[in-house]
Amino acid sequence: MQYLVVMIDYGRRGREAIVEITRREVISRIVSGEYKNISFIHEVADSSVEDVTADILAEAAVPEIGATGVDLQAGHFDHARDLRKHEPADGPMFSQAITS
């Protein structure tokens, strides 16, 4: 029999040991964000226990995705809009237009 034990640390609220059957399930739950604050992951096979924390976390590592062109363009438009908010008005102010 082979299974994995994932120990999650909740700080003051304590710890939780979750038993999973497949390595793939553990990796998918790490990638999805369901498993956070992992203390360790042990693989139990027959009568031996192996710490596989580093291996599984490396497999589950999601590559960092940089800013895309769309994000950069949206940021540029937001910045331009913010600058326009602080420009002085060209025409008369509303109160001056009413009294004239």
Secondary structure, DSSP 8 states (H G I E B T S, - for coil): -EEEEEEEE-GGG-EEEEEES-HHHHHHHHHHTSS-SEEEEEEEETTEEEE-HHHHHHHH--------HHHHHHHHHHHHHHHHHTS--SS--HHHHHH-
